[in-house]
Amino acid sequence: MQKQEFLSRWLEIIKKSSALMIYKQNFISSMLGAIRNCSPRHTYDTAWARSVVDVLDGENIGPDRGDLEIKIKPMAEKVIKYYWDQTAYFGLVQGPNPLKQPELIRRVRDLTKDYHKGRPAEPVTFEKASFNPFQKEKLEEHIDTASEILKNEVIPIYLHRGNGEQYVKYRKGEDYMLLPHAAASAIKENKILIVEAVYYRWSQILENYNTSPRLNRKVRIIDTVELRDRPLISYKKYLDIENPDHLCFYCGQPITNEDLFINHVLPWSYLCSDDIWNLVYTHKNCRSTITGSLPSEFFVVRLEKRNRSLLEKLKSYVETDMVAGALQDSINRGLVRKNWVHCQEK
């Protein structure tokens, strides 16, 4: 190959590479712009944007083979899952009127109400839910409804808002959209950036309608297999200091080692954190009847008293032990009662 020919081909490769890079940058910019400017009236846009990333994550994009056909129904399934976890598990409101939520939220809530008939009140994530045949049928109906909403409302408006129509081929009402190979690659390459933008905007919208703590974490639970930061057994040494005889917080009776459980007094699904000021020893049976439900004021007073007693025994450690320091801070700020009151308003 002549030197001149080699240089010409090399320059051509560089030009194509630069053009592809610019295309990807412009596409991602348009996608981020659409996320940033999505409607605050509901969270359909952010849920759909997240579903696109999830669905593409399972695709083997490989070498350029033209447009990639992306089915709408798998996205709808993802959206239902997100809303189950955020509304059924965490009780998050997804629109300005708590009494008149967007249609998909109402359908998910109806499904969860039916799911919990004859079951413990403890919330369960979508991944761990075990649906009976009737509920599976209802779930399919809701997924079909979600598909229609995405096809006719969400996707057309979203693409128009971010100038996505110049990148994505989609006709309103179609069961699929065509995504250029370069655009699909750009989404996979920039997954973290897009997901962070989605979570930030989703949390922003939810802050307008919810007072519960740790909204950002509750939105991010979508990606989490293990919900808790660390095993509750790590708090045992603190609980033993105040309750060495292992008396049940609820019934007051001694607990055998086989029946010993650590439980959250205020629902974990509200606080979304493990805090010593909210953890107690319980019997397995007492735990199963209480978990997920709001305690009465009687138990709130008992928990406040327990926390003061525990702090007395940990007082010399508050400067050096993070858990002891957090306990003192919770008492100073009255977190048990504040969160109990807010939890009733949820």
N, C-alpha and C positions, 0 to 999 in steps of 0.2 A: 504494500500500500504506500503510495506517495505521501510525503510529509504534508503537502498541502491538503490532500484528500482527508488525511487523518485529522488535521486541525479543523477542517470544515465539519466533519462528523461530530467531533468533540464539542464544537461550538453549538451545533444543533441540539445535542443532548443537554447542554447547559441551559439553552433557551427553553426547552421543553420542561426541564426540571424547575426552572424559575417560574414559568407560567403555571405549573401545577401547584407550586408553593403559594403563589399569589391567589390562585383559585381557592385553595383550602383555607387560607387566611380570611378571604372575603366571606366564604361560606360560614365559617365559625363565628365571624363578627356578626353576620346576619342572624344566626341562631341565638347568640348571646343577647343581641338587641331585642329580639322577640321575647326572650325570657324576661329581660329587664322591664319591658313595657307591657307585660301581660296584664289582663284585667284583674283588679283587686276584688271584684264581685264574687269570684269563686276561685277554686284552685285547679280547674280542669287543665289549663294550659301547662302548669308546672308538672302536673301528674303525667300528662301525655309526653312532654319533653323528656321526663325521666324514663318513661316506658320505651321511648325510641332508643335511648342509650342501652337499656337492659336487653332489648330484643336484638340489637346489633351486636352486643357483646357475645351472643351465642352463635353468631354467623361466622363462617369461615370465608373471609373476603378474598384472600389470595390475589393472584394477578388480575390486572384489569380485564374484566369480561363484560363491559358495558354496564347498563343500568341494573341495579339490584332490586328485585321485586320484594317489597316488605308488606306482609299481610297485616291488616288492621286488627283482626281478632286477637292475636297474641298480645298486642298492645293493650287492648281492652281488658284482657285477663290480668295484666300487670296493674292496671289502674284500679281494678276492683280490689286486688290484694293490698295496694297502698292504702286505699280508703278503709278497708277492714281494720288494718293495724292502727291507723290514725284515729278513727272514730269509734270502733268497737273496743279496741284495747285501751287507747288513751283518752277517749271521749272528747277529741278536738272538734270544735265547731269550724266548718269550712266556708261559711258565708255570713253576711251581715245580720240575717234574721235567724236566730236559733230555732224558732218555731216553723220556719219555712226554708229548709236547707235545699240546695240543688238536688235535682232528681236522683242522681247516682248515689248521693249520700243517704237520701231517704230509703232507697232500695237496699243499700248495704245495711242500714240500721234495722230494717224489717227482717233481713236475713239473719242478723245476729240475734235479734229478739227471739226468732223462731229457733235458732240454734241452741239458745240457753234454756229453752223450756225443758224442765226435768233434769237439768244439769246444774252443777255448782255455779255460783255467781262469779267465780274467779274468771277474769278476762283471759282470752287465749288468742295468740297470734294466728294469722291466716295459715301459716305453714304447719302449725300444730293442730289446726281444727280438723275434726273428724265428722264429715257430713254424712247424713243418712241419704237414701235414694231420693226422697222427696226434696231435701235441701239441695242435693246436687242438681236436681231438675230446676229448682228456683235459681240456683247460682248460674246455670247456663242461660236462663232467661235474662238475668241481670247483665251477664257478659254481652249478650246480644244487644241489649239496650245501650250498654256502654259503647259498643261498636258503632251503633247508629249515631250516637251523640258525637263521637269522635269524627265519623265520616262526614256528617252534615253540618256540624257546628264548630268543633274545636280546630280540626286540621285546616280547613279553608281559611278561617280567620287568622290563625297562627301564622300560616305561610304568607298571607297578605301583609301582616303586621311587620314581619322581619324581612320582607322582600324575598322570601324563600321560594316564591313561585318561579324565579329564574333558575333555581337549582333543582327543585323537586317537581317531578311530573305527577300531578294528582288532579283528578276530576271529582268534584263533589259527589258523594254517595258511592264511590268506588270501594271495592273490598280490599284494595291494595294501593300502594303508591310506589313509584319508580324513583329510586335514589341513585344518582350517578355514583359510579365506583369511587371516584375521588372524594365525593362528599361523605360516603360511608366510611372510607378510610380516615378522613379528617375527624369524624365523630369518635372513632375508636382511638385514634392517636391523642385526642384531646378530652378523653373521657373524664378525667379528674376535674379539669377546668369547667366542663359543662355541668357535671353533677354538683360541684360546689356552687355554681351560679344558680342552679335549680333550687338547691336547699336554702340558699340565702334568700331568694325571692319568695319561696314557699313560706319560710319562717316569717318573713316580713308581713305577708298577707295574714297569716294566722295570728300574729300579734294584735291585729285589729279586732279580733273576735274572741280571743282566749286570754284568761288570766293565769292559767296553770303554769308552773315553772318548767324550765328546760325545754322550751318549744323546739329549739334547734336540734337537740338530741332526739326528741320524739320523732321529728321528721327524718332524721338520719337512721332511725331504727330499721328502716327499709333494708339497709345493707348489712344489718347485724344478725349473726346467727345466735351468739350468746348475748342476751340482753344485759346481764349484770357485769360490772367491772371486775369483780373478784368473788370467790365463794363466800357465803355468809359465815362459814365456819371460822373465818379469820377474825370474827368479832367475838368468838366464844370466850376468849380470855378476859375481855372487858365485862361481858355479861356475868361471868362467874364471880367477879369481884363483888358485885352487888347481890347476886342471887346464887350463892354456892350450893344451896340445897335443891336447885332446879325446880322451883315451884312455878306452876303454870300461871302466866299473867292473867288469864281469863277466869279459870275456875279455882285457882289457888292451891290445887292439890299437887303433891310431888310427881315428878315425871321420871320414868325409867329411861335408861340410856337408849333403848330401842325405840322409844316413843318420843324422844326429844327433838323438837324442831325449833328453828329460829324463824320468827315471823315479823312482818311489817304491820304495825298497828294502823297507821294511815296507809291506804293502798299504794303499792309500788307503781301501779299504772298511772297514778296522779303525780307522785313525786319524781318518778324515774331516777331514783338514786337509792343507795344503801347507806343509811346514816345510823350511827349508834343510838341517837336520841329517838329513833323510831323502831328499834329492833328489840324483841323480847323472846323469852322462852315460852313455848306452848306445847300442849299435847297435840298429837296428830289429828285427833277428832276435833278438838277445839279449833285448830288451825283451819281445817277443811270447812267448818261452818262459818268462819269469820273472814277468811281471805277474800280480798276483792271488794268487800263491803265496807261502808263507812262506820266507824265505831261510834257508840253513844258517848255523851259527855262524861258519863261515869268512868269510862275507860280512858278518856282524854285526861281527866283529873288524875287518875291512877298513873298514867304514863308520865305526867309532869312531876308527880311526887317521886316516882322511880328515878327520873333523870336527876333531880336534886340530890337524892341519896347517892347515886352513882358518882356524881361530880364531887361530893364530899370525899369519897374514897380515892378519886383521881386528881384531886386539887394540886398536889405537888408535881403533877406531870403535864399540866396544861401548857407550859412553856416549851416542853421538849417532845410531847407526843401529839401528833396531828389529830388523832381520834379524840383524845381528851380535850384538846383545844376546840375542836368542832362542837363537842358537847357543851362546853361553857358558852360558846357563841350562840348556840341554839337556845339556851336558857335565857341569855341576855336579850335576845331578839324575840323571844316568845314564839318560836317557830312551830311548836306543836299545835298551839291553839290557832295561830294565824292560818296555817295550812289546813287545819280541820275546818275552819270557817270557809275558806276559799273552796275547799273540796265540795262543800255543800252547795256552793253556787254554780258548780260546773254543769 
